[in-house]
Amino acid sequence: MPSAIEQIVDIYVRLKNRRGLDELMMHRQRLAVDLKRRSGYDFSLPIGQIDEEIAIIEAGLSRLKASNTADTSQPT
């Protein structure tokens, strides 16, 4: 069963919502930066989870880009 982030990314890709994916990416990147700055607790588990989510979003952005390239290269 796909994770929640995978389902969200899939929907954004199907809707061709680049802005939504970009915002999702920026949010996860800010979270990662914030957690990496903190001390006094082992944040490696949530940082790892966020890194996985960033990879899923990057894959979605690649799929969206490939889809857009395919759409524009087809003759009308």
MODELLER restraints for C-alpha pairs under 7 A, 6 or more apart:
rsr = mdl.restraints
at = mdl.atoms
rsr.add(forms.Gaussian(group=physical.xy_distance, feature=features.Distance(at['CA:5:A'], at['CA:53:A']), mean=6.69, stdev=0.5))
rsr.add(forms.Gaussian(group=physical.xy_distance, feature=features.Distance(at['CA:6:A'], at['CA:56:A']), mean=6.64, stdev=0.5))
rsr.add(forms.Gaussian(group=physical.xy_distance, feature=features.Distance(at['CA:9:A'], at['CA:21:A']), mean=6.93, stdev=0.5))
rsr.add(forms.Gaussian(group=physical.xy_distance, feature=features.Distance(at['CA:9:A'], at['CA:57:A']), mean=6.30, stdev=0.5))
rsr.add(forms.Gaussian(group=physical.xy_distance, feature=features.Distance(at['CA:9:A'], at['CA:60:A']), mean=5.99, stdev=0.5))
rsr.add(forms.Gaussian(group=physical.xy_distance, feature=features.Distance(at['CA:10:A'], at['CA:60:A']), mean=6.98, stdev=0.5))
rsr.add(forms.Gaussian(group=physical.xy_distance, feature=features.Distance(at['CA:12:A'], at['CA:20:A']), mean=6.64, stdev=0.5))
rsr.add(forms.Gaussian(group=physical.xy_distance, feature=features.Distance(at['CA:12:A'], at['CA:21:A']), mean=6.57, stdev=0.5))
rsr.add(forms.Gaussian(group=physical.xy_distance, feature=features.Distance(at['CA:13:A'], at['CA:60:A']), mean=6.33, stdev=0.5))
rsr.add(forms.Gaussian(group=physical.xy_distance, feature=features.Distance(at['CA:13:A'], at['CA:64:A']), mean=5.53, stdev=0.5))
rsr.add(forms.Gaussian(group=physical.xy_distance, feature=features.Distance(at['CA:16:A'], at['CA:64:A']), mean=6.51, stdev=0.5))
rsr.add(forms.Gaussian(group=physical.xy_distance, feature=features.Distance(at['CA:21:A'], at['CA:57:A']), mean=6.75, stdev=0.5))
rsr.add(forms.Gaussian(group=physical.xy_distance, feature=features.Distance(at['CA:21:A'], at['CA:61:A']), mean=6.93, stdev=0.5))
rsr.add(forms.Gaussian(group=physical.xy_distance, feature=features.Distance(at['CA:25:A'], at['CA:54:A']), mean=6.31, stdev=0.5))
rsr.add(forms.Gaussian(group=physical.xy_distance, feature=features.Distance(at['CA:25:A'], at['CA:57:A']), mean=6.43, stdev=0.5))
rsr.add(forms.Gaussian(group=physical.xy_distance, feature=features.Distance(at['CA:28:A'], at['CA:50:A']), mean=6.29, stdev=0.5))
rsr.add(forms.Gaussian(group=physical.xy_distance, feature=features.Distance(at['CA:28:A'], at['CA:54:A']), mean=6.56, stdev=0.5))
rsr.add(forms.Gaussian(group=physical.xy_distance, feature=features.Distance(at['CA:32:A'], at['CA:47:A']), mean=5.92, stdev=0.5))
rsr.add(forms.Gaussian(group=physical.xy_distance, feature=features.Distance(at['CA:32:A'], at['CA:50:A']), mean=6.47, stdev=0.5))
rsr.add(forms.Gaussian(group=physical.xy_distance, feature=features.Distance(at['CA:35:A'], at['CA:43:A']), mean=6.59, stdev=0.5))
rsr.add(forms.Gaussian(group=physical.xy_distance, feature=features.Distance(at['CA:35:A'], at['CA:47:A']), mean=6.85, stdev=0.5))
